[in-house]
Amino acid sequence: MRFPENAFERTGTAVAAGADGMARFECGVCWQVYDPAEGDPVWQVAPGTPFAALPEHWTCPNCEAARERFLVLPDV
Ligand SMILES: [Zn+2]
């Protein structure tokens, strides 16, 4: 898989931060949040599915942005 150059660093960060499996991710385009505790009813992703385990073809359920556009949300 190839990423746009400026997305590579973000993706690396996302993978590292998502290692515990329950990090939330925010769409960099429309700010939609993917919460692993809730899954994604649009894509029929079961609750408890970590972002890293989403299907390769998963896109933002709101704006259809690619996975690479998502940024990890700091746990607050
Ligand atoms: Zn979006």
PDB file of the backbone (N, CA, C, O) and the ligand in Angstrom, with CONECT records:
HET     ZN  A 101       1
ATOM      1  N   MET A   1       0.843  -1.197   0.000  1.00  0.00           N
ATOM      2  CA  MET A   1       0.000   0.000   0.000  1.00  0.00           C
ATOM      3  C   MET A   1       0.878   1.248   0.000  1.00  0.00           C
ATOM      4  O   MET A   1       1.913   1.285   0.665  1.00  0.00           O
ATOM      5  N   ARG A   2       0.464   2.259  -0.743  1.00  0.00           N
ATOM      6  CA  ARG A   2       1.231   3.497  -0.795  1.00  0.00           C
ATOM      7  C   ARG A   2       0.446   4.625  -0.151  1.00  0.00           C
ATOM      8  O   ARG A   2      -0.782   4.675  -0.229  1.00  0.00           O
ATOM      9  N   PHE A   3       1.178   5.530   0.485  1.00  0.00           N
ATOM     10  CA  PHE A   3       0.547   6.674   1.113  1.00  0.00           C
ATOM     11  C   PHE A   3       1.098   7.953   0.494  1.00  0.00           C
ATOM     12  O   PHE A   3       2.245   7.994   0.047  1.00  0.00           O
ATOM     13  N   PRO A   4       0.274   8.993   0.472  1.00  0.00           N
ATOM     14  CA  PRO A   4       0.824  10.308   0.112  1.00  0.00           C
ATOM     15  C   PRO A   4       1.943  10.646   1.093  1.00  0.00           C
ATOM     16  O   PRO A   4       1.882  10.275   2.265  1.00  0.00           O
ATOM     17  N   GLU A   5       2.960  11.350   0.610  1.00  0.00           N
ATOM     18  CA  GLU A   5       4.147  11.588   1.420  1.00  0.00           C
ATOM     19  C   GLU A   5       3.818  12.184   2.792  1.00  0.00           C
ATOM     20  O   GLU A   5       4.345  11.736   3.811  1.00  0.00           O
ATOM     21  N   ASN A   6       2.962  13.176   2.812  1.00  0.00           N
ATOM     22  CA  ASN A   6       2.701  13.871   4.076  1.00  0.00           C
ATOM     23  C   ASN A   6       1.812  13.061   5.004  1.00  0.00           C
ATOM     24  O   ASN A   6       1.614  13.445   6.157  1.00  0.00           O
ATOM     25  N   ALA A   7       1.275  11.951   4.525  1.00  0.00           N
ATOM     26  CA  ALA A   7       0.422  11.133   5.382  1.00  0.00           C
ATOM     27  C   ALA A   7       1.213  10.024   6.066  1.00  0.00           C
ATOM     28  O   ALA A   7       0.732   9.391   7.006  1.00  0.00           O
ATOM     29  N   PHE A   8       2.431   9.800   5.582  1.00  0.00           N
ATOM     30  CA  PHE A   8       3.180   8.661   6.081  1.00  0.00           C
ATOM     31  C   PHE A   8       3.496   8.787   7.564  1.00  0.00           C
ATOM     32  O   PHE A   8       3.332   7.840   8.333  1.00  0.00           O
ATOM     33  N   GLU A   9       3.951   9.969   7.949  1.00  0.00           N
ATOM     34  CA  GLU A   9       4.319  10.181   9.347  1.00  0.00           C
ATOM     35  C   GLU A   9       3.097  10.026  10.256  1.00  0.00           C
ATOM     36  O   GLU A   9       3.173   9.405  11.316  1.00  0.00           O
ATOM     37  N   ARG A  10       1.989  10.591   9.832  1.00  0.00           N
ATOM     38  CA  ARG A  10       0.751  10.473  10.605  1.00  0.00           C
ATOM     39  C   ARG A  10       0.352   9.010  10.767  1.00  0.00           C
ATOM     40  O   ARG A  10      -0.043   8.572  11.847  1.00  0.00           O
ATOM     41  N   THR A  11       0.462   8.284   9.692  1.00  0.00           N
ATOM     42  CA  THR A  11       0.054   6.884   9.731  1.00  0.00           C
ATOM     43  C   THR A  11       0.929   6.112  10.708  1.00  0.00           C
ATOM     44  O   THR A  11       0.434   5.288  11.477  1.00  0.00           O
ATOM     45  N   GLY A  12       2.228   6.380  10.676  1.00  0.00           N
ATOM     46  CA  GLY A  12       3.127   5.723  11.613  1.00  0.00           C
ATOM     47  C   GLY A  12       2.745   6.033  13.042  1.00  0.00           C
ATOM     48  O   GLY A  12       2.733   5.152  13.901  1.00  0.00           O
ATOM     49  N   THR A  13       2.433   7.296  13.289  1.00  0.00           N
ATOM     50  CA  THR A  13       2.013   7.701  14.622  1.00  0.00           C
ATOM     51  C   THR A  13       0.732   6.990  15.018  1.00  0.00           C
ATOM     52  O   THR A  13       0.585   6.521  16.147  1.00  0.00           O
ATOM     53  N   ALA A  14      -0.179   6.919  14.083  1.00  0.00           N
ATOM     54  CA  ALA A  14      -1.465   6.296  14.363  1.00  0.00           C
ATOM     55  C   ALA A  14      -1.288   4.825  14.730  1.00  0.00           C
ATOM     56  O   ALA A  14      -1.910   4.328  15.669  1.00  0.00           O
ATOM     57  N   VAL A  15      -0.446   4.149  13.988  1.00  0.00           N
ATOM     58  CA  VAL A  15      -0.232   2.730  14.259  1.00  0.00           C
ATOM     59  C   VAL A  15       0.370   2.546  15.641  1.00  0.00           C
ATOM     60  O   VAL A  15      -0.048   1.669  16.396  1.00  0.00           O
ATOM     61  N   ALA A  16       1.353   3.375  15.971  1.00  0.00           N
ATOM     62  CA  ALA A  16       1.998   3.265  17.280  1.00  0.00           C
ATOM     63  C   ALA A  16       1.000   3.557  18.403  1.00  0.00           C
ATOM     64  O   ALA A  16       0.940   2.838  19.400  1.00  0.00           O
ATOM     65  N   ALA A  17       0.228   4.613  18.225  1.00  0.00           N
ATOM     66  CA  ALA A  17      -0.707   5.008  19.274  1.00  0.00           C
ATOM     67  C   ALA A  17      -1.847   4.014  19.399  1.00  0.00           C
ATOM     68  O   ALA A  17      -2.435   3.862  20.470  1.00  0.00           O
ATOM     69  N   GLY A  18      -2.160   3.335  18.299  1.00  0.00           N
ATOM     70  CA  GLY A  18      -3.272   2.403  18.325  1.00  0.00           C
ATOM     71  C   GLY A  18      -2.868   1.012  18.765  1.00  0.00           C
ATOM     72  O   GLY A  18      -3.665   0.076  18.688  1.00  0.00           O
ATOM     73  N   ALA A  19      -1.642   0.870  19.223  1.00  0.00           N
ATOM     74  CA  ALA A  19      -1.138  -0.451  19.569  1.00  0.00           C
ATOM     75  C   ALA A  19      -1.937  -1.095  20.696  1.00  0.00           C
ATOM     76  O   ALA A  19      -2.050  -2.318  20.767  1.00  0.00           O
ATOM     77  N   ASP A  20      -2.488  -0.264  21.573  1.00  0.00           N
ATOM     78  CA  ASP A  20      -3.284  -0.835  22.663  1.00  0.00           C
ATOM     79  C   ASP A  20      -4.684  -1.211  22.177  1.00  0.00           C
ATOM     80  O   ASP A  20      -5.453  -1.850  22.895  1.00  0.00           O
ATOM     81  N   GLY A  21      -4.994  -0.810  20.966  1.00  0.00           N
ATOM     82  CA  GLY A  21      -6.228  -1.272  20.344  1.00  0.00           C
ATOM     83  C   GLY A  21      -7.446  -0.398  20.537  1.00  0.00           C
ATOM     84  O   GLY A  21      -8.407  -0.516  19.777  1.00  0.00           O
ATOM     85  N   MET A  22      -7.437   0.478  21.530  1.00  0.00           N
ATOM     86  CA  MET A  22      -8.657   1.216  21.803  1.00  0.00           C
ATOM     87  C   MET A  22      -8.527   2.724  21.597  1.00  0.00           C
ATOM     88  O   MET A  22      -9.357   3.492  22.081  1.00  0.00           O
ATOM     89  N   ALA A  23      -7.500   3.143  20.888  1.00  0.00           N
ATOM     90  CA  ALA A  23      -7.371   4.565  20.596  1.00  0.00           C
ATOM     91  C   ALA A  23      -8.488   5.000  19.655  1.00  0.00           C
ATOM     92  O   ALA A  23      -8.889   4.249  18.766  1.00  0.00           O
ATOM     93  N   ARG A  24      -8.979   6.201  19.851  1.00  0.00           N
ATOM     94  CA  ARG A  24      -9.990   6.750  18.957  1.00  0.00           C
ATOM     95  C   ARG A  24      -9.302   7.551  17.856  1.00  0.00           C
ATOM     96  O   ARG A  24      -8.224   8.107  18.065  1.00  0.00           O
ATOM     97  N   PHE A  25      -9.920   7.605  16.704  1.00  0.00           N
ATOM     98  CA  PHE A  25      -9.344   8.312  15.567  1.00  0.00           C
ATOM     99  C   PHE A  25     -10.354   9.307  15.029  1.00  0.00           C
ATOM    100  O   PHE A  25     -11.564   9.080  15.047  1.00  0.00           O
ATOM    101  N   GLU A  26      -9.809  10.425  14.546  1.00  0.00           N
ATOM    102  CA  GLU A  26     -10.654  11.492  14.033  1.00  0.00           C
ATOM    103  C   GLU A  26     -10.343  11.735  12.565  1.00  0.00           C
ATOM    104  O   GLU A  26      -9.181  11.800  12.164  1.00  0.00           O
ATOM    105  N   CYS A  27     -11.405  11.869  11.765  1.00  0.00           N
ATOM    106  CA  CYS A  27     -11.220  12.144  10.345  1.00  0.00           C
ATOM    107  C   CYS A  27     -10.601  13.520  10.166  1.00  0.00           C
ATOM    108  O   CYS A  27     -11.095  14.505  10.716  1.00  0.00           O
ATOM    109  N   GLY A  28      -9.515  13.590   9.395  1.00  0.00           N
ATOM    110  CA  GLY A  28      -8.852  14.866   9.155  1.00  0.00           C
ATOM    111  C   GLY A  28      -9.606  15.756   8.188  1.00  0.00           C
ATOM    112  O   GLY A  28      -9.232  16.910   7.976  1.00  0.00           O
ATOM    113  N   VAL A  29     -10.662  15.226   7.603  1.00  0.00           N
ATOM    114  CA  VAL A  29     -11.431  15.987   6.620  1.00  0.00           C
ATOM    115  C   VAL A  29     -12.704  16.556   7.249  1.00  0.00           C
ATOM    116  O   VAL A  29     -12.982  17.747   7.111  1.00  0.00           O
ATOM    117  N   CYS A  30     -13.480  15.710   7.942  1.00  0.00           N
ATOM    118  CA  CYS A  30     -14.795  16.161   8.426  1.00  0.00           C
ATOM    119  C   CYS A  30     -14.920  16.042   9.942  1.00  0.00           C
ATOM    120  O   CYS A  30     -15.960  16.389  10.501  1.00  0.00           O
ATOM    121  N   TRP A  31     -13.872  15.554  10.620  1.00  0.00           N
ATOM    122  CA  TRP A  31     -13.830  15.453  12.090  1.00  0.00           C
ATOM    123  C   TRP A  31     -14.719  14.359  12.643  1.00  0.00           C
ATOM    124  O   TRP A  31     -14.969  14.309  13.847  1.00  0.00           O
ATOM    125  N   GLN A  32     -15.190  13.498  11.792  1.00  0.00           N
ATOM    126  CA  GLN A  32     -15.903  12.323  12.278  1.00  0.00           C
ATOM    127  C   GLN A  32     -14.954  11.509  13.160  1.00  0.00           C
ATOM    128  O   GLN A  32     -13.779  11.358  12.824  1.00  0.00           O
ATOM    129  N   VAL A  33     -15.445  10.988  14.276  1.00  0.00           N
ATOM    130  CA  VAL A  33     -14.608  10.205  15.175  1.00  0.00           C
ATOM    131  C   VAL A  33     -14.947   8.725  15.064  1.00  0.00           C
ATOM    132  O   VAL A  33     -16.113   8.335  15.115  1.00  0.00           O
ATOM    133  N   TYR A  34     -13.909   7.907  14.912  1.00  0.00           N
ATOM    134  CA  TYR A  34     -14.107   6.465  15.008  1.00  0.00           C
ATOM    135  C   TYR A  34     -13.739   6.032  16.418  1.00  0.00           C
ATOM    136  O   TYR A  34     -12.603   6.211  16.856  1.00  0.00           O
ATOM    137  N   ASP A  35     -14.709   5.462  17.124  1.00  0.00           N
ATOM    138  CA  ASP A  35     -14.485   4.985  18.493  1.00  0.00           C
ATOM    139  C   ASP A  35     -14.556   3.458  18.484  1.00  0.00           C
ATOM    140  O   ASP A  35     -15.609   2.882  18.210  1.00  0.00           O
ATOM    141  N   PRO A  36     -13.422   2.801  18.787  1.00  0.00           N
ATOM    142  CA  PRO A  36     -13.399   1.328  18.752  1.00  0.00           C
ATOM    143  C   PRO A  36     -14.438   0.707  19.671  1.00  0.00           C
ATOM    144  O   PRO A  36     -14.909  -0.401  19.413  1.00  0.00           O
ATOM    145  N   ALA A  37     -14.800   1.406  20.739  1.00  0.00           N
ATOM    146  CA  ALA A  37     -15.792   0.864  21.663  1.00  0.00           C
ATOM    147  C   ALA A  37     -17.171   0.789  21.011  1.00  0.00           C
ATOM    148  O   ALA A  37     -18.023   0.005  21.429  1.00  0.00           O
ATOM    149  N   GLU A  38     -17.382   1.605  19.993  1.00  0.00           N
ATOM    150  CA  GLU A  38     -18.689   1.642  19.343  1.00  0.00           C
ATOM    151  C   GLU A  38     -18.697   0.945  17.992  1.00  0.00           C
ATOM    152  O   GLU A  38     -19.755   0.556  17.498  1.00  0.00           O
ATOM    153  N   GLY A  39     -17.513   0.786  17.388  1.00  0.00           N
ATOM    154  CA  GLY A  39     -17.473   0.215  16.051  1.00  0.00           C
ATOM    155  C   GLY A  39     -18.043   1.201  15.040  1.00  0.00           C
ATOM    156  O   GLY A  39     -18.061   2.407  15.285  1.00  0.00           O
ATOM    157  N   ASP A  40     -18.501   0.697  13.923  1.00  0.00           N
ATOM    158  CA  ASP A  40     -19.026   1.553  12.870  1.00  0.00           C
ATOM    159  C   ASP A  40     -20.238   0.888  12.227  1.00  0.00           C
ATOM    160  O   ASP A  40     -20.095  -0.019  11.407  1.00  0.00           O
ATOM    161  N   PRO A  41     -21.439   1.348  12.606  1.00  0.00           N
ATOM    162  CA  PRO A  41     -22.666   0.738  12.073  1.00  0.00           C
ATOM    163  C   PRO A  41     -22.785   0.889  10.556  1.00  0.00           C
ATOM    164  O   PRO A  41     -23.411   0.060   9.895  1.00  0.00           O
ATOM    165  N   VAL A  42     -22.187   1.944  10.007  1.00  0.00           N
ATOM    166  CA  VAL A  42     -22.267   2.165   8.554  1.00  0.00           C
ATOM    167  C   VAL A  42     -21.554   1.036   7.811  1.00  0.00           C
ATOM    168  O   VAL A  42     -22.034   0.536   6.794  1.00  0.00           O
ATOM    169  N   TRP A  43     -20.397   0.651   8.347  1.00  0.00           N
ATOM    170  CA  TRP A  43     -19.603  -0.406   7.699  1.00  0.00           C
ATOM    171  C   TRP A  43     -19.833  -1.769   8.348  1.00  0.00           C
ATOM    172  O   TRP A  43     -19.179  -2.752   8.003  1.00  0.00           O
ATOM    173  N   GLN A  44     -20.765  -1.812   9.286  1.00  0.00           N
ATOM    174  CA  GLN A  44     -21.050  -3.047  10.011  1.00  0.00           C
ATOM    175  C   GLN A  44     -19.799  -3.595  10.692  1.00  0.00           C
ATOM    176  O   GLN A  44     -19.504  -4.789  10.658  1.00  0.00           O
ATOM    177  N   VAL A  45     -19.069  -2.644  11.322  1.00  0.00           N
ATOM    178  CA  VAL A  45     -17.905  -3.017  12.123  1.00  0.00           C
ATOM    179  C   VAL A  45     -18.373  -3.215  13.559  1.00  0.00           C
ATOM    180  O   VAL A  45     -19.010  -2.332  14.134  1.00  0.00           O
ATOM    181  N   ALA A  46     -18.063  -4.361  14.133  1.00  0.00           N
ATOM    182  CA  ALA A  46     -18.542  -4.690  15.473  1.00  0.00           C
ATOM    183  C   ALA A  46     -17.887  -3.811  16.528  1.00  0.00           C
ATOM    184  O   ALA A  46     -16.714  -3.459  16.399  1.00  0.00           O
ATOM    185  N   PRO A  47     -18.637  -3.451  17.580  1.00  0.00           N
ATOM    186  CA  PRO A  47     -18.037  -2.735  18.713  1.00  0.00           C
ATOM    187  C   PRO A  47     -16.845  -3.518  19.254  1.00  0.00           C
ATOM    188  O   PRO A  47     -16.880  -4.745  19.334  1.00  0.00           O
ATOM    189  N   GLY A  48     -15.786  -2.792  19.627  1.00  0.00           N
ATOM    190  CA  GLY A  48     -14.590  -3.443  20.133  1.00  0.00           C
ATOM    191  C   GLY A  48     -13.541  -3.684  19.054  1.00  0.00           C
ATOM    192  O   GLY A  48     -12.498  -4.276  19.329  1.00  0.00           O
ATOM    193  N   THR A  49     -13.806  -3.233  17.832  1.00  0.00           N
ATOM    194  CA  THR A  49     -12.845  -3.401  16.742  1.00  0.00           C
ATOM    195  C   THR A  49     -11.851  -2.241  16.733  1.00  0.00           C
ATOM    196  O   THR A  49     -12.244  -1.094  16.516  1.00  0.00           O
ATOM    197  N   PRO A  50     -10.574  -2.525  16.966  1.00  0.00           N
ATOM    198  CA  PRO A  50      -9.578  -1.442  16.932  1.00  0.00           C
ATOM    199  C   PRO A  50      -9.445  -0.849  15.529  1.00  0.00           C
ATOM    200  O   PRO A  50      -9.705  -1.517  14.528  1.00  0.00           O
ATOM    201  N   PHE A  51      -9.036   0.414  15.480  1.00  0.00           N
ATOM    202  CA  PHE A  51      -8.885   1.086  14.186  1.00  0.00           C
ATOM    203  C   PHE A  51      -7.973   0.290  13.260  1.00  0.00           C
ATOM    204  O   PHE A  51      -8.228   0.185  12.060  1.00  0.00           O
ATOM    205  N   ALA A  52      -6.914  -0.265  13.828  1.00  0.00           N
ATOM    206  CA  ALA A  52      -5.931  -1.000  13.022  1.00  0.00           C
ATOM    207  C   ALA A  52      -6.530  -2.254  12.392  1.00  0.00           C
ATOM    208  O   ALA A  52      -5.985  -2.789  11.426  1.00  0.00           O
ATOM    209  N   ALA A  53      -7.653  -2.725  12.941  1.00  0.00           N
ATOM    210  CA  ALA A  53      -8.257  -3.956  12.431  1.00  0.00           C
ATOM    211  C   ALA A  53      -9.380  -3.677  11.434  1.00  0.00           C
ATOM    212  O   ALA A  53     -10.035  -4.603  10.957  1.00  0.00           O
ATOM    213  N   LEU A  54      -9.600  -2.403  11.121  1.00  0.00           N
ATOM    214  CA  LEU A  54     -10.636  -2.084  10.139  1.00  0.00           C
ATOM    215  C   LEU A  54     -10.244  -2.633   8.775  1.00  0.00           C
ATOM    216  O   LEU A  54      -9.057  -2.788   8.487  1.00  0.00           O
ATOM    217  N   PRO A  55     -11.229  -2.930   7.933  1.00  0.00           N
ATOM    218  CA  PRO A  55     -10.915  -3.459   6.601  1.00  0.00           C
ATOM    219  C   PRO A  55     -10.067  -2.478   5.797  1.00  0.00           C
ATOM    220  O   PRO A  55     -10.154  -1.264   5.980  1.00  0.00           O
ATOM    221  N   GLU A  56      -9.247  -3.029   4.905  1.00  0.00           N
ATOM    222  CA  GLU A  56      -8.370  -2.206   4.059  1.00  0.00           C
ATOM    223  C   GLU A  56      -9.163  -1.137   3.306  1.00  0.00           C
ATOM    224  O   GLU A  56      -8.676  -0.028   3.090  1.00  0.00           O
ATOM    225  N   HIS A  57     -10.375  -1.481   2.913  1.00  0.00           N
ATOM    226  CA  HIS A  57     -11.161  -0.594   2.060  1.00  0.00           C
ATOM    227  C   HIS A  57     -12.050   0.340   2.877  1.00  0.00           C
ATOM    228  O   HIS A  57     -12.849   1.098   2.325  1.00  0.00           O
ATOM    229  N   TRP A  58     -11.898   0.273   4.214  1.00  0.00           N
ATOM    230  CA  TRP A  58     -12.710   1.146   5.062  1.00  0.00           C
ATOM    231  C   TRP A  58     -12.420   2.610   4.768  1.00  0.00           C
ATOM    232  O   TRP A  58     -11.267   3.009   4.608  1.00  0.00           O
ATOM    233  N   THR A  59     -13.483   3.402   4.701  1.00  0.00           N
ATOM    234  CA  THR A  59     -13.321   4.849   4.547  1.00  0.00           C
ATOM    235  C   THR A  59     -14.215   5.536   5.551  1.00  0.00           C
ATOM    236  O   THR A  59     -15.076   4.911   6.170  1.00  0.00           O
ATOM    237  N   CYS A  60     -14.001   6.837   5.709  1.00  0.00           N
ATOM    238  CA  CYS A  60     -14.818   7.613   6.636  1.00  0.00           C
ATOM    239  C   CYS A  60     -16.291   7.427   6.303  1.00  0.00           C
ATOM    240  O   CYS A  60     -16.699   7.659   5.165  1.00  0.00           O
ATOM    241  N   PRO A  61     -17.103   7.009   7.287  1.00  0.00           N
ATOM    242  CA  PRO A  61     -18.530   6.795   7.012  1.00  0.00           C
ATOM    243  C   PRO A  61     -19.265   8.090   6.709  1.00  0.00           C
ATOM    244  O   PRO A  61     -20.383   8.067   6.194  1.00  0.00           O
ATOM    245  N   ASN A  62     -18.649   9.206   7.023  1.00  0.00           N
ATOM    246  CA  ASN A  62     -19.311  10.494   6.791  1.00  0.00           C
ATOM    247  C   ASN A  62     -18.915  11.138   5.468  1.00  0.00           C
ATOM    248  O   ASN A  62     -19.768  11.660   4.750  1.00  0.00           O
ATOM    249  N   CYS A  63     -17.610  11.101   5.141  1.00  0.00           N
ATOM    250  CA  CYS A  63     -17.156  11.821   3.943  1.00  0.00           C
ATOM    251  C   CYS A  63     -16.361  10.933   2.999  1.00  0.00           C
ATOM    252  O   CYS A  63     -15.893  11.406   1.963  1.00  0.00           O
ATOM    253  N   GLU A  64     -16.196   9.650   3.334  1.00  0.00           N
ATOM    254  CA  GLU A  64     -15.511   8.691   2.475  1.00  0.00           C
ATOM    255  C   GLU A  64     -14.022   8.968   2.310  1.00  0.00           C
ATOM    256  O   GLU A  64     -13.407   8.501   1.351  1.00  0.00           O
ATOM    257  N   ALA A  65     -13.440   9.721   3.235  1.00  0.00           N
ATOM    258  CA  ALA A  65     -11.993   9.908   3.211  1.00  0.00           C
ATOM    259  C   ALA A  65     -11.311   8.578   3.532  1.00  0.00           C
ATOM    260  O   ALA A  65     -11.858   7.748   4.258  1.00  0.00           O
ATOM    261  N   ALA A  66     -10.109   8.386   2.981  1.00  0.00           N
ATOM    262  CA  ALA A  66      -9.378   7.145   3.209  1.00  0.00           C
ATOM    263  C   ALA A  66      -8.919   7.047   4.664  1.00  0.00           C
ATOM    264  O   ALA A  66      -8.831   8.050   5.372  1.00  0.00           O
ATOM    265  N   ARG A  67      -8.633   5.831   5.090  1.00  0.00           N
ATOM    266  CA  ARG A  67      -8.154   5.593   6.462  1.00  0.00           C
ATOM    267  C   ARG A  67      -6.960   6.472   6.801  1.00  0.00           C
ATOM    268  O   ARG A  67      -6.814   6.938   7.931  1.00  0.00           O
ATOM    269  N   GLU A  68      -6.105   6.693   5.802  1.00  0.00           N
ATOM    270  CA  GLU A  68      -4.868   7.446   6.022  1.00  0.00           C
ATOM    271  C   GLU A  68      -5.131   8.886   6.420  1.00  0.00           C
ATOM    272  O   GLU A  68      -4.233   9.572   6.907  1.00  0.00           O
ATOM    273  N   ARG A  69      -6.369   9.352   6.213  1.00  0.00           N
ATOM    274  CA  ARG A  69      -6.689  10.735   6.562  1.00  0.00           C
ATOM    275  C   ARG A  69      -7.044  10.866   8.026  1.00  0.00           C
ATOM    276  O   ARG A  69      -7.192  11.980   8.529  1.00  0.00           O
ATOM    277  N   PHE A  70      -7.183   9.747   8.720  1.00  0.00           N
ATOM    278  CA  PHE A  70      -7.564   9.795  10.128  1.00  0.00           C
ATOM    279  C   PHE A  70      -6.362  10.027  11.029  1.00  0.00           C
ATOM    280  O   PHE A  70      -5.268   9.525  10.770  1.00  0.00           O
ATOM    281  N   LEU A  71      -6.580  10.795  12.090  1.00  0.00           N
ATOM    282  CA  LEU A  71      -5.542  11.116  13.047  1.00  0.00           C
ATOM    283  C   LEU A  71      -5.939  10.554  14.404  1.00  0.00           C
ATOM    284  O   LEU A  71      -7.112  10.583  14.776  1.00  0.00           O
ATOM    285  N   VAL A  72      -4.974  10.049  15.130  1.00  0.00           N
ATOM    286  CA  VAL A  72      -5.285   9.510  16.443  1.00  0.00           C
ATOM    287  C   VAL A  72      -5.671  10.630  17.392  1.00  0.00           C
ATOM    288  O   VAL A  72      -5.073  11.706  17.373  1.00  0.00           O
ATOM    289  N   LEU A  73      -6.676  10.372  18.225  1.00  0.00           N
ATOM    290  CA  LEU A  73      -7.099  11.340  19.222  1.00  0.00           C
ATOM    291  C   LEU A  73      -6.385  11.044  20.531  1.00  0.00           C
ATOM    292  O   LEU A  73      -6.392   9.905  20.999  1.00  0.00           O
ATOM    293  N   PRO A  74      -5.763  12.069  21.132  1.00  0.00           N
ATOM    294  CA  PRO A  74      -5.120  11.852  22.430  1.00  0.00           C
ATOM    295  C   PRO A  74      -6.168  11.436  23.461  1.00  0.00           C
ATOM    296  O   PRO A  74      -7.280  11.964  23.467  1.00  0.00           O
ATOM    297  N   ASP A  75      -5.823  10.514  24.307  1.00  0.00           N
ATOM    298  CA  ASP A  75      -6.752  10.056  25.340  1.00  0.00           C
ATOM    299  C   ASP A  75      -6.806  11.100  26.441  1.00  0.00           C
ATOM    300  O   ASP A  75      -5.788  11.393  27.069  1.00  0.00           O
ATOM    301  N   VAL A  76      -7.979  11.662  26.680  1.00  0.00           N
ATOM    302  CA  VAL A  76      -8.089  12.731  27.680  1.00  0.00           C
ATOM    303  C   VAL A  76      -8.909  12.299  28.879  1.00  0.00           C
ATOM    304  O   VAL A  76      -9.098  13.080  29.812  1.00  0.00           O
TER     305      VAL A  76
HETATM  306 ZN    ZN A 101     -14.626  12.209   7.166  1.00  0.00          ZN2+
END
